[in-house]
Amino acid sequence: MSLKLYFLRHGQTARSRDNVFCGAINPELTPDGLEMAKSFATAYSSTPWNAVYCSPMLRTMTTAQPLCDAVGINMELREGLKEISYGKWEGQTVETVSREYHDDYLRWSADPAWYPPTEGELAVSIAYRALQVIEEIKQSYPKGNVLIVSHKATIRIILCSLLGIDVGRFRYRLGCPVGSVSIVEFGSHGPLLHVLGDRTHLDERLRTLPGT
């Protein structure tokens, strides 16, 4: 038996629904987002979990709570799993950011590993802090299943780092819709991606909602 990490992106928020930049701001789940969290818990409550690690943001903790309640596990909160800070772009649409911070937006779009959002966070910085949590998990649980509840950019950056994909390409190589789960197993040849962005635990209405 080996270690298997389940990366769950939080359920829908008003910010994800409206496709605006949301990293350091702290919205709650919409009713649909809470339904996504409950659907995940229903589908995965029979999985034998060793631990649940979670970003300390309202949207991630609320997403993790139904599963934690169902299986009787307390979530472990880690700052390293928080979303990218978008700095001056927080709460703004892509169109507004592209207009008001045009040069910064172009540089970030081309290579977010080394060009941050205006007064925001580099992808390589997120990789550094998030991989510390992954190493902690690997040391604590060399075998079994661990759930990690985090955010769109952070999950994709972790996956790129584990799979040998250029972190600067995280926005263009891996999908991570709201309420989706991706699964990585640590085998004898290193991390193996089994599942990416799966939402079969959600009903058709939840899977087809607008937003990112």
N, C-alpha and C positions, 0 to 999 in steps of 0.2 A: 504493500500500500504506500502511496506517495502523497505529497501535499497537493491539494487542489484548491485554488483560489477562485471564488465567485465574486466578480466585480459588478455590483448593482448600482446603476445610476438612479438617483432619486426620481420620484414621481413628478408629475406636471406641477409647475407653479405658473402664476400669471405672467412672470417674466419669460419663462421658456415658451409658453403659449404664444406670446406676442413677439418672440424672437428678438429680445433686447439683451444687451450685455449685462450679465448678472454673475458676479464673482463674490465680492466681499459683502454686498448687501444681502439681507437675510429674509427673503420672503417665505411665507408658509406654503404648504401644498394647497392646491385647489381641491374641491371635492373629488374631481376626477383623479387628481394626483394621489389622494388618500385611497381611492378605490384601487389604483395601481399597486400601492403598497400592500393592501389587503389581499389582492390577487396573487402577488408574489408569495406572501406568507402561506396562503392556502396551497399553492402548488409545491412549495418547498419545505413545508413543515415536517415532512417525513424524512428529509435528508438529515443524516446524523452530523450535526454541527459541533465543531470544537470551540469556535469563538465567532464573535461578530465585532468587527472593527468599523468605526464610523467617523466621518467628518463631523466636527462639533457645530454644524449649522442646523437651523431649524428644519429645513427641507430634507436633509439626510437623516437626522434623528427620527423625524416623524415617519420616514419611509422604513427605517429599520425596526421601529417599535412593534408593529404587528407580528413580525417573525420572532422577535425576541420574546414577546408575550406568549406566542404559541409554543415555543420550545423551552421556555424558562431560562434564557441566557441574558445576562446583562451586557449591553454594548460597551465596548472599549472605545473611548473617544480619543482621537489623535489629530493634533493640529496639522500634521503633515499631509493629511488627506483632504484638506480644504481646497476649494476651487481657486483657480488663478485669480489674482487681483487685477481688475481691468482699469484701475486708476481713474483717470478723468472720464473714461468711457462708461462707467457704471450707470446702468439705467437708461442708456441711450440706444437708439436703433443703429443698425449698420449704416443706413443712409445718412443719418446725422453725423456719425463718427467719420465717415468717408468725406463728408463735406467740411466739417470743422477741424478735423485733425488729419487732413488728407495725406500729408507726407508720412506721418507716423503710421497711419493705417496701411499705406502701401508697403512700407518696410516690414511691418508686422505680418502682413499677409504673405510676403515673400519668404520670410524666415523668422517665425516667432521664437525660435530657439534663442536667438541673439538680439532680437529687436522687440522690446516689450510694448504693450499698449502705453499710451501717454501716462507716465508716472505709475505704471503698473508693473507686472511681474514677468520675468523671463521664463520660457518653458524649461530651460535647463535648471533654473532655480526650483521649479516645481518638481522636476525629476529628482533632484538632490534630496529634498525634504520627504517626498513620497516614498522613495526607495528605502529610506531609513526605516519606515514603517514596515515595508515588505520584508526587510532583513530581520526586523524584530519578530515578525510573524514566523518566518522560516526557522529562527532559532527556538521559538517557543513551541511551535507545532510542526515538527518535521513530517508528520503524516496526518491525513484526515482532511476535512473540509472546513474552510474558513470563509466567511462572508465579509466582503469589504464594501461598504456603502459610501459612495463618493459622487463626483461630479463629472460632467461631460469632458472638459479639457483634461482634468486630472487623471481620469481613467485612461483616456487615449494616450496621454504622455507616459503613464506607467506601462501600458501595453507596448508602446513603441520601444521603451527602454528595455523591457524584458525580451522582446522579440528581435532586437537588433535592427530596428527601423530608425532612421534619422529622426530625432525628436522634433526637428524643424518641420517635419512633414506630418505632424500629428493631425492636423486639420483636414488633410487630403488623402489619408491612407486608411483610416479606420472610422467606422460609423458607431455612434453611441446615442441612440434616441432615448427619450425619457422612459423610465421604467424598464429599461433593457438590462439583460445580464450577459456578461462575457466570462468565459471559464478558461483558466490557465492551469495546467498540471505541471509540476516540477518532477520530471523523470530523470533517467540516467543520462540523457543527452541535453538536459537543460529545460527551460520553459517551453511547453507545447500548448499552442492555442487550440482548444477544442471547440469553443463556441464564441461567436462575436455578435453582440447586439441583439440577442434573442429576446423576443417578446411573445412567444407562444403561450405564456402563462396569462396574457391579457386577452380579453375578448375582442372581437372585431371592432366594436365601437371605440374602445380605448386605443387600439392600435392605429386607428385612422384619424385620430384627433389632430387638428392643426398644431404647428409649433415644432420646436426642435427637441 
